[in-house]
Amino acid sequence: MYPILLQKDPMFSTGQLIFAILFFIAFVIIISIMYRKDKKLHKKNYRGVFWVLIGFIGFFVLLLLIKYGLK
């Protein structure tokens, strides 16, 4: 049998696959560089976001408890 990328009638050409792989690698590198640059700014501006996340999770758990508790 044929491997997935070498099928008889492939969905993507070899050039498209190479472009997609290179694009993905470049995208991940650029995103990680930008994240490192903005790390200090994020720590300063988004200090209490963790507690908001905890609140949303708690509210969701409360809704689930009410839903299954009333059955």
MIGUZA-177525 format. One record per residue: x negated, y negated, z of N, C-alpha, C, O in turn. Coordinates in pm, 1 decimal. Layout:
// MIGUZA-177525
<n.x: X | n.y: Y | n.z: Z | ca.x: X | ca.y: Y | ca.z: Z | c.x: X | c.y: Y | c.z: Z | o.x: X | o.y: Y | o.z: Z>
...
***
This chain:
// MIGUZA-177525
<n.x: -82.3 | n.y: 117.9 | n.z: 0.0 | ca.x: 0.0 | ca.y: 0.0 | ca.z: 0.0 | c.x: -87.7 | c.y: -125.6 | c.z: 0.0 | o.x: -207.4 | o.y: -120.1 | o.z: 28.0>
<n.x: -25.1 | n.y: -237.7 | n.z: -32.0 | ca.x: -96.9 | ca.y: -364.2 | ca.z: -37.3 | c.x: -95.1 | c.y: -433.8 | c.z: 98.6 | o.x: 5.3 | o.y: -427.5 | o.z: 169.6>
<n.x: -205.1 | n.y: -500.2 | n.z: 135.9 | ca.x: -200.1 | ca.y: -584.7 | ca.z: 255.2 | c.x: -102.0 | c.y: -700.1 | c.z: 232.9 | o.x: -63.1 | o.y: -727.5 | o.z: 119.3>
<n.x: -62.8 | n.y: -766.3 | n.z: 338.8 | ca.x: 41.0 | ca.y: -870.0 | ca.z: 330.3 | c.x: 0.9 | c.y: -981.9 | c.z: 233.9 | o.x: 85.1 | o.y: -1027.0 | o.z: 156.2>
<n.x: -123.3 | n.y: -1028.0 | n.z: 236.0 | ca.x: -163.9 | ca.y: -1141.1 | ca.z: 153.4 | c.x: -194.5 | c.y: -1102.2 | c.z: 8.8 | o.x: -209.3 | o.y: -1189.3 | o.z: -76.8>
<n.x: -203.9 | n.y: -973.7 | n.z: -18.5 | ca.x: -238.0 | ca.y: -929.9 | ca.z: -154.2 | c.x: -123.8 | c.y: -850.5 | c.z: -217.0 | o.x: -147.7 | o.y: -749.4 | o.z: -283.0>
<n.x: -1.9 | n.y: -894.6 | n.z: -197.4 | ca.x: 112.8 | ca.y: -825.7 | ca.z: -253.3 | c.x: 114.2 | c.y: -839.2 | c.z: -405.3 | o.x: 41.8 | o.y: -920.9 | o.z: -462.2>
<n.x: 195.4 | n.y: -759.8 | n.z: -468.7 | ca.x: 203.3 | ca.y: -761.4 | ca.z: -614.2 | c.x: 248.2 | c.y: -897.8 | c.z: -665.6 | o.x: 186.0 | o.y: -952.2 | o.z: -756.9>
<n.x: 354.4 | n.y: -953.8 | n.z: -609.1 | ca.x: 402.8 | ca.y: -1087.0 | ca.z: -644.9 | c.x: 399.0 | c.y: -1174.7 | c.z: -519.7 | o.x: 500.1 | o.y: -1187.9 | o.z: -450.7>
<n.x: 284.6 | n.y: -1234.0 | n.z: -490.1 | ca.x: 274.7 | ca.y: -1310.7 | ca.z: -365.3 | c.x: 359.6 | c.y: -1437.7 | c.z: -369.3 | o.x: 381.2 | o.y: -1496.4 | o.z: -475.3>
<n.x: 407.0 | n.y: -1478.4 | n.z: -252.1 | ca.x: 487.9 | ca.y: -1598.6 | ca.z: -242.3 | c.x: 401.5 | c.y: -1722.9 | c.z: -264.8 | o.x: 446.4 | o.y: -1820.4 | o.z: -325.2>
<n.x: 277.4 | n.y: -1718.6 | n.z: -216.0 | ca.x: 185.8 | ca.y: -1831.5 | ca.z: -228.1 | c.x: 63.7 | c.y: -1789.9 | c.z: -308.3 | o.x: 19.5 | o.y: -1675.2 | o.z: -301.2>
<n.x: 9.6 | n.y: -1884.0 | n.z: -384.8 | ca.x: -111.8 | ca.y: -1854.3 | ca.z: -458.9 | c.x: -231.4 | c.y: -1858.9 | c.z: -364.3 | o.x: -220.2 | o.y: -1904.4 | o.z: -250.5>
<n.x: -344.8 | n.y: -1811.5 | n.z: -412.4 | ca.x: -466.0 | ca.y: -1811.7 | ca.z: -330.8 | c.x: -505.8 | c.y: -1953.9 | c.z: -293.2 | o.x: -547.6 | o.y: -1978.2 | o.z: -180.0>
<n.x: -493.6 | n.y: -2047.2 | n.z: -385.3 | ca.x: -526.7 | ca.y: -2186.1 | ca.z: -357.8 | c.x: -437.0 | c.y: -2246.0 | c.z: -250.0 | o.x: -483.2 | o.y: -2322.5 | o.z: -165.4>
<n.x: -308.3 | n.y: -2210.7 | n.z: -253.4 | ca.x: -216.7 | ca.y: -2261.4 | ca.z: -152.0 | c.x: -249.8 | c.y: -2205.3 | c.z: -14.0 | o.x: -241.3 | o.y: -2276.8 | o.z: 85.8>
<n.x: -287.2 | n.y: -2078.7 | n.z: -8.1 | ca.x: -324.6 | ca.y: -2018.2 | ca.z: 119.4 | c.x: -451.0 | c.y: -2082.5 | c.z: 176.1 | o.x: -458.8 | o.y: -2109.6 | o.z: 295.9>
<n.x: -550.2 | n.y: -2106.9 | n.z: 89.6 | ca.x: -673.7 | ca.y: -2171.6 | ca.z: 133.7 | c.x: -643.2 | c.y: -2312.2 | c.z: 184.3 | o.x: -694.6 | o.y: -2352.5 | o.z: 288.7>
<n.x: -561.1 | n.y: -2386.6 | n.z: 112.3 | ca.x: -523.6 | ca.y: -2521.0 | ca.z: 155.0 | c.x: -453.3 | c.y: -2517.4 | c.z: 289.7 | o.x: -483.5 | o.y: -2598.7 | o.z: 377.0>
<n.x: -359.2 | n.y: -2423.7 | n.z: 308.3 | ca.x: -284.7 | ca.y: -2414.9 | ca.z: 433.1 | c.x: -377.0 | c.y: -2385.0 | c.z: 550.7 | o.x: -362.2 | o.y: -2444.0 | o.z: 657.7>
<n.x: -471.0 | n.y: -2294.8 | n.z: 531.8 | ca.x: -564.8 | ca.y: -2259.6 | ca.z: 638.6 | c.x: -653.8 | c.y: -2378.5 | c.z: 673.1 | o.x: -672.2 | o.y: -2410.1 | o.z: 790.7>
<n.x: -709.2 | n.y: -2444.9 | n.z: 571.5 | ca.x: -794.6 | ca.y: -2561.3 | ca.z: 596.4 | c.x: -716.4 | c.y: -2676.4 | c.z: 659.4 | o.x: -767.9 | o.y: -2745.6 | o.z: 747.3>
<n.x: -592.9 | n.y: -2697.1 | n.z: 615.2 | ca.x: -508.7 | ca.y: -2801.4 | ca.z: 672.9 | c.x: -482.0 | c.y: -2773.1 | c.z: 819.8 | o.x: -489.4 | o.y: -2863.9 | o.z: 902.7>
<n.x: -451.2 | n.y: -2649.1 | n.z: 853.0 | ca.x: -423.5 | ca.y: -2612.1 | ca.z: 991.7 | c.x: -546.3 | c.y: -2634.1 | c.z: 1079.6 | o.x: -534.8 | o.y: -2687.0 | o.z: 1190.1>
<n.x: -663.0 | n.y: -2594.0 | n.z: 1031.6 | ca.x: -785.9 | ca.y: -2611.8 | ca.z: 1108.8 | c.x: -813.5 | c.y: -2760.5 | c.z: 1130.8 | o.x: -844.4 | o.y: -2801.6 | o.z: 1242.6>
<n.x: -802.6 | n.y: -2841.5 | n.z: 1025.0 | ca.x: -825.3 | ca.y: -2985.6 | ca.z: 1037.5 | c.x: -723.5 | c.y: -3049.1 | c.z: 1130.6 | o.x: -759.0 | o.y: -3135.9 | o.z: 1210.3>
<n.x: -597.4 | n.y: -3007.7 | n.z: 1122.2 | ca.x: -491.8 | ca.y: -3062.1 | ca.z: 1207.0 | c.x: -520.5 | c.y: -3034.7 | c.z: 1354.2 | o.x: -507.0 | o.y: -3124.4 | o.z: 1437.5>
<n.x: -559.7 | n.y: -2912.4 | n.z: 1386.9 | ca.x: -588.3 | ca.y: -2876.8 | ca.z: 1525.9 | c.x: -708.0 | c.y: -2956.4 | c.z: 1577.8 | o.x: -705.9 | o.y: -3002.8 | o.z: 1691.8>
<n.x: -811.1 | n.y: -2972.6 | n.z: 1496.7 | ca.x: -929.3 | ca.y: -3048.7 | ca.z: 1538.1 | c.x: -892.4 | c.y: -3194.5 | c.z: 1563.5 | o.x: -931.1 | o.y: -3250.7 | o.z: 1665.9>
<n.x: -819.2 | n.y: -3255.7 | n.z: 1472.9 | ca.x: -782.4 | ca.y: -3397.7 | ca.z: 1487.8 | c.x: -691.2 | c.y: -3417.8 | c.z: 1608.4 | o.x: -708.8 | o.y: -3513.8 | o.z: 1683.4>
<n.x: -594.3 | n.y: -3329.0 | n.z: 1628.3 | ca.x: -504.2 | ca.y: -3341.3 | ca.z: 1743.2 | c.x: -581.2 | c.y: -3329.0 | c.z: 1874.0 | o.x: -554.9 | o.y: -3403.6 | o.z: 1968.2>
<n.x: -675.9 | n.y: -3235.7 | n.z: 1881.0 | ca.x: -751.8 | ca.y: -3218.9 | ca.z: 2005.2 | c.x: -842.3 | c.y: -3339.5 | c.z: 2031.5 | o.x: -859.3 | o.y: -3378.6 | o.z: 2147.0>
<n.x: -900.6 | n.y: -3399.0 | n.z: 1927.4 | ca.x: -983.3 | ca.y: -3519.2 | ca.z: 1944.9 | c.x: -897.5 | c.y: -3635.4 | c.z: 1993.4 | o.x: -937.7 | o.y: -3707.7 | o.z: 2084.5>
<n.x: -781.0 | n.y: -3654.3 | n.z: 1934.5 | ca.x: -692.7 | ca.y: -3763.6 | ca.z: 1976.2 | c.x: -642.9 | c.y: -3743.3 | c.z: 2119.6 | o.x: -628.3 | o.y: -3839.9 | o.z: 2194.4>
<n.x: -617.1 | n.y: -3619.3 | n.z: 2157.6 | ca.x: -572.3 | ca.y: -3592.8 | ca.z: 2294.3 | c.x: -681.9 | c.y: -3629.0 | c.z: 2394.3 | o.x: -654.2 | o.y: -3688.3 | o.z: 2498.5>
<n.x: -805.9 | n.y: -3593.2 | n.z: 2362.5 | ca.x: -916.9 | ca.y: -3626.4 | ca.z: 2452.7 | c.x: -933.8 | c.y: -3776.7 | c.z: 2467.0 | o.x: -964.0 | o.y: -3825.8 | o.z: 2575.8>
<n.x: -914.8 | n.y: -3850.2 | n.z: 2358.1 | ca.x: -926.5 | ca.y: -3995.9 | ca.z: 2364.1 | c.x: -818.6 | c.y: -4057.9 | c.z: 2452.4 | o.x: -845.3 | o.y: -4154.2 | o.z: 2524.2>
<n.x: -697.7 | n.y: -4003.7 | n.z: 2447.7 | ca.x: -584.6 | ca.y: -4061.5 | ca.z: 2519.2 | c.x: -563.4 | c.y: -4002.8 | c.z: 2658.7 | o.x: -466.9 | o.y: -4039.0 | o.z: 2725.9>
<n.x: -650.3 | n.y: -3914.2 | n.z: 2703.1 | ca.x: -629.8 | ca.y: -3844.3 | ca.z: 2829.2 | c.x: -621.3 | c.y: -3941.1 | c.z: 2947.8 | o.x: -533.4 | o.y: -3925.4 | o.z: 3032.6>
<n.x: -709.7 | n.y: -4039.9 | n.z: 2955.8 | ca.x: -707.6 | ca.y: -4136.8 | ca.z: 3065.7 | c.x: -579.2 | c.y: -4218.9 | c.z: 3062.4 | o.x: -518.1 | o.y: -4243.8 | o.z: 3166.3>
<n.x: -539.2 | n.y: -4260.2 | n.z: 2944.2 | ca.x: -418.3 | ca.y: -4340.2 | ca.z: 2929.5 | c.x: -295.2 | c.y: -4261.4 | c.z: 2973.2 | o.x: -205.8 | o.y: -4316.7 | o.z: 3037.4>
<n.x: -289.9 | n.y: -4133.0 | n.z: 2938.9 | ca.x: -176.6 | ca.y: -4049.8 | ca.z: 2977.7 | c.x: -170.3 | c.y: -4033.9 | c.z: 3129.2 | o.x: -61.8 | o.y: -4037.4 | o.z: 3187.1>
<n.x: -285.7 | n.y: -4016.5 | n.z: 3194.2 | ca.x: -287.5 | ca.y: -4001.7 | ca.z: 3339.3 | c.x: -237.8 | c.y: -4128.4 | c.z: 3407.4 | o.x: -172.4 | o.y: -4121.7 | o.z: 3511.5>
<n.x: -268.4 | n.y: -4243.2 | n.z: 3349.5 | ca.x: -227.6 | ca.y: -4371.6 | ca.z: 3408.0 | c.x: -77.8 | c.y: -4397.8 | c.z: 3387.0 | o.x: -8.2 | o.y: -4435.5 | o.z: 3481.2>
<n.x: -28.7 | n.y: -4378.4 | n.z: 3266.6 | ca.x: 108.5 | ca.y: -4416.7 | ca.z: 3232.9 | c.x: 213.7 | c.y: -4312.9 | c.z: 3269.3 | o.x: 329.1 | o.y: -4348.5 | o.z: 3292.8>
<n.x: 177.1 | n.y: -4187.5 | n.z: 3274.3 | ca.x: 275.0 | ca.y: -4080.9 | ca.z: 3295.9 | c.x: 248.2 | c.y: -4009.7 | c.z: 3428.4 | o.x: 244.1 | o.y: -3886.8 | o.z: 3433.9>
<n.x: 230.2 | n.y: -4086.7 | n.z: 3533.1 | ca.x: 191.4 | ca.y: -4031.9 | ca.z: 3662.6 | c.x: 300.9 | c.y: -3945.8 | c.z: 3724.9 | o.x: 269.1 | o.y: -3839.1 | o.z: 3777.5>
<n.x: 428.0 | n.y: -3986.0 | n.z: 3722.1 | ca.x: 534.5 | ca.y: -3914.2 | ca.z: 3791.2 | c.x: 615.2 | c.y: -3820.4 | c.z: 3704.6 | o.x: 721.9 | o.y: -3775.4 | o.z: 3746.2>
<n.x: 568.2 | n.y: -3790.1 | n.z: 3587.2 | ca.x: 645.0 | ca.y: -3708.2 | ca.z: 3492.9 | c.x: 662.3 | c.y: -3565.7 | c.z: 3543.7 | o.x: 762.4 | o.y: -3500.8 | o.z: 3513.6>
<n.x: 566.1 | n.y: -3517.2 | n.z: 3619.9 | ca.x: 574.7 | ca.y: -3381.5 | ca.z: 3672.8 | c.x: 699.4 | c.y: -3364.8 | c.z: 3759.2 | o.x: 766.1 | o.y: -3261.6 | o.z: 3751.8>
<n.x: 731.4 | n.y: -3464.1 | n.z: 3840.1 | ca.x: 848.6 | ca.y: -3454.9 | ca.z: 3927.8 | c.x: 978.7 | c.y: -3460.0 | c.z: 3847.1 | o.x: 1078.3 | o.y: -3399.2 | o.z: 3886.3>
<n.x: 978.1 | n.y: -3530.9 | n.z: 3736.9 | ca.x: 1095.0 | ca.y: -3532.0 | ca.z: 3649.3 | c.x: 1116.6 | c.y: -3392.6 | c.z: 3590.4 | o.x: 1230.0 | o.y: -3345.3 | o.z: 3582.3>
<n.x: 1009.3 | n.y: -3327.8 | n.z: 3549.8 | ca.x: 1017.9 | ca.y: -3190.7 | ca.z: 3498.3 | c.x: 1071.6 | c.y: -3096.4 | c.z: 3604.9 | o.x: 1157.9 | o.y: -3013.4 | o.z: 3576.5>
<n.x: 1021.8 | n.y: -3108.4 | n.z: 3726.5 | ca.x: 1071.0 | ca.y: -3024.6 | ca.z: 3836.4 | c.x: 1221.0 | c.y: -3049.5 | c.z: 3858.1 | o.x: 1296.6 | o.y: -2955.6 | o.z: 3882.9>
<n.x: 1263.7 | n.y: -3176.3 | n.z: 3848.6 | ca.x: 1405.3 | ca.y: -3208.6 | ca.z: 3863.7 | c.x: 1490.9 | c.y: -3145.6 | c.z: 3756.0 | o.x: 1597.7 | o.y: -3092.0 | o.z: 3785.7>
<n.x: 1446.1 | n.y: -3150.8 | n.z: 3630.8 | ca.x: 1521.7 | ca.y: -3088.7 | ca.z: 3521.2 | c.x: 1530.6 | c.y: -2937.2 | c.z: 3539.4 | o.x: 1636.7 | o.y: -2878.1 | o.z: 3519.2>
<n.x: 1420.2 | n.y: -2875.3 | n.z: 3577.3 | ca.x: 1421.6 | ca.y: -2730.0 | ca.z: 3597.9 | c.x: 1515.2 | c.y: -2694.1 | c.z: 3713.0 | o.x: 1591.8 | o.y: -2598.1 | o.z: 3704.5>
<n.x: 1507.8 | n.y: -2772.6 | n.z: 3821.1 | ca.x: 1596.8 | ca.y: -2747.6 | ca.z: 3934.6 | c.x: 1743.6 | c.y: -2762.7 | c.z: 3896.1 | o.x: 1826.9 | o.y: -2681.4 | o.z: 3936.2>
<n.x: 1775.4 | n.y: -2865.0 | n.z: 3819.6 | ca.x: 1912.9 | ca.y: -2886.3 | ca.z: 3774.6 | c.x: 1960.0 | c.y: -2771.1 | c.z: 3686.3 | o.x: 2073.9 | o.y: -2726.1 | o.z: 3698.6>
<n.x: 1873.9 | n.y: -2723.6 | n.z: 3598.3 | ca.x: 1908.5 | ca.y: -2612.4 | ca.z: 3510.1 | c.x: 1933.5 | c.y: -2485.4 | c.z: 3591.7 | o.x: 2028.7 | o.y: -2411.9 | o.z: 3565.3>
<n.x: 1847.7 | n.y: -2460.2 | n.z: 3690.7 | ca.x: 1866.3 | ca.y: -2342.6 | ca.z: 3777.0 | c.x: 1997.1 | c.y: -2355.0 | c.z: 3854.4 | o.x: 2069.9 | o.y: -2257.1 | o.z: 3870.4>
<n.x: 2026.5 | n.y: -2476.0 | n.z: 3902.4 | ca.x: 2152.2 | ca.y: -2499.2 | ca.z: 3973.3 | c.x: 2272.7 | c.y: -2469.0 | c.z: 3882.9 | o.x: 2368.8 | o.y: -2406.0 | o.z: 3927.0>
<n.x: 2267.8 | n.y: -2513.5 | n.z: 3757.5 | ca.x: 2376.0 | ca.y: -2483.8 | ca.z: 3663.5 | c.x: 2391.4 | c.y: -2333.6 | c.z: 3640.8 | o.x: 2503.4 | o.y: -2282.9 | o.z: 3633.3>
<n.x: 2279.5 | n.y: -2262.7 | n.z: 3629.9 | ca.x: 2286.5 | ca.y: -2117.5 | ca.z: 3611.2 | c.x: 2345.9 | c.y: -2049.5 | c.z: 3733.7 | o.x: 2426.3 | o.y: -1957.1 | o.z: 3721.2>
<n.x: 2305.9 | n.y: -2095.7 | n.z: 3852.9 | ca.x: 2360.9 | ca.y: -2037.1 | ca.z: 3975.5 | c.x: 2510.9 | c.y: -2060.6 | c.z: 3984.3 | o.x: 2585.1 | o.y: -1970.7 | o.z: 4023.9>
<n.x: 2556.4 | n.y: -2178.8 | n.z: 3948.4 | ca.x: 2699.2 | ca.y: -2209.1 | ca.z: 3951.1 | c.x: 2773.1 | c.y: -2122.1 | c.z: 3847.2 | o.x: 2879.3 | o.y: -2066.8 | o.z: 3875.7>
<n.x: 2715.9 | n.y: -2111.3 | n.z: 3728.4 | ca.x: 2781.4 | ca.y: -2033.1 | ca.z: 3622.4 | c.x: 2798.8 | c.y: -1887.4 | c.z: 3662.5 | o.x: 2908.3 | o.y: -1832.3 | o.z: 3651.3>
<n.x: 2690.7 | n.y: -1824.9 | n.z: 3709.4 | ca.x: 2699.4 | ca.y: -1683.0 | ca.z: 3743.4 | c.x: 2756.8 | c.y: -1661.1 | c.z: 3882.3 | o.x: 2801.0 | o.y: -1550.5 | o.z: 3913.0>
<n.x: 2757.4 | n.y: -1763.1 | n.z: 3967.1 | ca.x: 2815.2 | ca.y: -1749.1 | ca.z: 4100.1 | c.x: 2966.4 | c.y: -1754.8 | c.z: 4099.1 | o.x: 3030.6 | o.y: -1699.9 | o.z: 4188.7>
<n.x: 3024.5 | n.y: -1819.7 | n.z: 4000.4 | ca.x: 3169.7 | ca.y: -1832.8 | ca.z: 3992.7 | c.x: 3236.7 | c.y: -1719.4 | c.z: 3917.0 | o.x: 3359.2 | o.y: -1719.0 | o.z: 3904.7>
<n.x: 3161.5 | n.y: -1624.1 | n.z: 3866.4 | ca.x: 3221.5 | ca.y: -1511.5 | ca.z: 3793.1 | c.x: 3290.3 | c.y: -1415.4 | c.z: 3884.2 | o.x: 3345.7 | o.y: -1315.5 | o.z: 3838.3>
***
